[in-house]
Amino acid sequence: MNKPERIDVTASGGCQCGAVRYRASAMLDTSHICHCRMCQKAAGNFFIALIGIPKDALIWTRGTPATFRSSEHVERGFCRACGTPLYYDYAGSRHLSVTTGSLDNPGAFPPRVQFGTEGRMPWFDALPALTEEGTTEETMSDLVDAIRATNHQHPDHDTESWPE
């Protein structure tokens, strides 16, 4: 990846429960997926999606992330209340990388590159052939009402307070 380009754009995000929220006044063109085993463990998934934010362009608007030092050089931030992974910070870097899924509009930042491909699951190429099913009222009618009635997930936008 070449030297990251700073893009002046406003983006916001936060954890699932809303205890931690952030806003960025700029992003870097570094949206990527990492398949390495350390990132798999940090995300609790097959890969993690990350995008850089210059540290001088990031403010925490609600709460403060808890941290875990996953190596001597890397700190990872997460919500202490709900466990949502929020960022990866390499020591000495002028930016940190937030988890793309924690952004309010993650679709605006498609990945540009993959790292740690030696750890990529060997069956990833078969994913497009799998049966697809949505999570709509039609496909999950028994669960939708129960989930909606007890939903504690923060909406994908800033709120004055949470829970409302």
C-alpha positions in Angstrom: 0.0 0.0 0.0 1.3 3.4 -0.9 1.5 6.4 1.5 -2.0 6.9 2.8 -4.0 9.8 1.4 -5.9 11.9 3.9 -9.6 12.4 2.8 -11.5 15.2 4.5 -14.8 13.6 5.3 -16.9 13.5 8.4 -17.6 10.0 9.7 -19.0 8.7 13.0 -19.3 5.4 14.7 -19.3 3.5 17.9 -20.0 0.3 19.7 -23.1 -1.8 19.7 -24.5 -0.6 23.0 -23.7 3.1 22.5 -21.5 3.6 25.5 -18.6 4.6 23.3 -19.0 6.9 20.3 -16.5 8.7 18.0 -16.3 11.2 15.2 -13.7 11.7 12.6 -13.1 14.8 10.5 -10.8 12.9 8.1 -10.2 9.4 7.1 -7.3 7.7 5.3 -7.7 5.7 2.1 -6.5 2.6 3.9 -9.7 0.5 4.2 -8.5 -3.1 4.4 -9.2 -6.6 5.6 -6.7 -8.5 7.7 -6.8 -12.3 7.9 -3.9 -12.8 10.3 -4.6 -15.0 13.3 -4.1 -12.1 15.8 -6.8 -10.1 14.0 -9.1 -13.1 13.8 -8.8 -13.5 17.6 -9.4 -9.8 18.2 -12.5 -9.7 16.1 -13.8 -13.1 17.1 -14.2 -13.7 13.4 -12.5 -15.0 10.2 -11.0 -11.5 9.5 -11.2 -7.9 10.7 -12.0 -4.9 8.5 -10.2 -1.7 9.4 -9.7 1.9 8.2 -7.2 4.5 9.3 -8.1 7.8 10.9 -5.4 10.4 11.6 -5.2 10.8 15.4 -5.6 14.6 15.1 -8.9 14.0 13.3 -10.5 11.7 15.9 -12.5 12.6 18.9 -14.3 10.3 21.3 -17.8 11.9 21.7 -19.1 9.5 24.4 -17.2 7.2 26.7 -13.7 5.9 26.5 -12.6 2.6 25.0 -11.0 0.0 27.2 -7.7 -1.3 25.8 -5.8 -4.6 25.4 -2.2 -4.7 24.4 -2.2 -7.6 21.9 1.6 -7.3 21.4 4.4 -5.0 22.5 3.6 -2.7 19.6 -0.2 -2.9 19.3 -3.1 -1.7 21.5 -6.6 -2.6 20.6 -9.6 -0.7 21.9 -13.0 -2.1 22.7 -16.2 -1.2 24.6 -15.9 -2.4 28.2 -19.8 -2.7 28.4 -20.6 -4.7 25.3 -17.2 -5.9 24.0 -17.4 -4.4 20.5 -13.9 -4.2 19.0 -13.3 -0.5 18.1 -9.7 0.1 17.0 -6.2 -1.1 16.3 -3.3 1.3 17.3 0.3 0.6 16.3 2.7 2.3 18.6 4.3 5.4 17.2 1.8 5.7 14.3 0.1 9.1 13.6 -3.2 7.3 12.9 -5.2 4.5 14.4 -7.4 2.1 12.5 -11.1 1.8 13.6 -13.1 -1.3 12.8 -15.0 -0.6 9.7 -18.1 -2.3 11.1 -18.2 0.2 14.0 -18.7 3.1 11.5 -22.3 4.3 11.2 -22.0 3.9 7.4 -19.5 1.1 6.8 -20.5 0.7 3.2 -18.9 4.0 2.3 -15.5 2.5 2.9 -15.0 -0.7 0.8 -11.7 -2.5 1.4 -8.9 -1.7 -1.0 -6.4 -4.5 0.0 -6.1 -7.7 2.1 -3.3 -8.4 4.6 -2.4 -11.6 6.4 -3.7 -13.7 3.6 -1.7 -16.7 4.9 -4.4 -16.9 7.5 -7.4 -16.5 5.1 -9.8 -19.4 5.5 -9.3 -21.9 2.6 -13.0 -22.0 1.8 -13.5 -18.2 1.3 -13.7 -18.7 -2.5 -16.8 -20.9 -2.0 -18.8 -18.2 -0.1 -20.6 -16.8 -3.2 -22.0 -20.2 -4.0 -23.7 -20.6 -0.6 -27.4 -20.2 -0.2 -28.4 -16.7 0.8 -31.1 -15.7 3.2 -31.9 -12.3 4.6 -32.7 -11.3 8.1 -36.0 -9.7 7.3 -39.5 -10.1 8.8 -40.3 -12.5 6.1 -37.4 -14.8 6.7 -37.3 -14.5 10.5 -40.9 -13.7 11.4 -40.8 -15.7 14.7 -37.8 -13.7 16.0 -38.2 -10.2 14.6 -40.9 -9.0 17.0 -39.1 -10.4 20.1 -35.8 -8.8 19.0 -37.4 -5.5 18.1 -39.2 -5.3 21.5 -36.0 -5.9 23.5 -33.4 -4.2 21.2 -30.6 -2.5 23.1 -28.5 -1.8 20.0 -27.5 1.9 19.5 -28.8 3.4 16.2 -26.3 4.2 13.4 -26.2 7.9 14.2 -25.2 10.2 17.1 -27.8 10.7 19.9 -27.8 13.2 22.7 -27.9 10.4 25.3 -28.2 6.7 25.3 -30.2 4.8 26.2 -32.9 7.3 25.1 
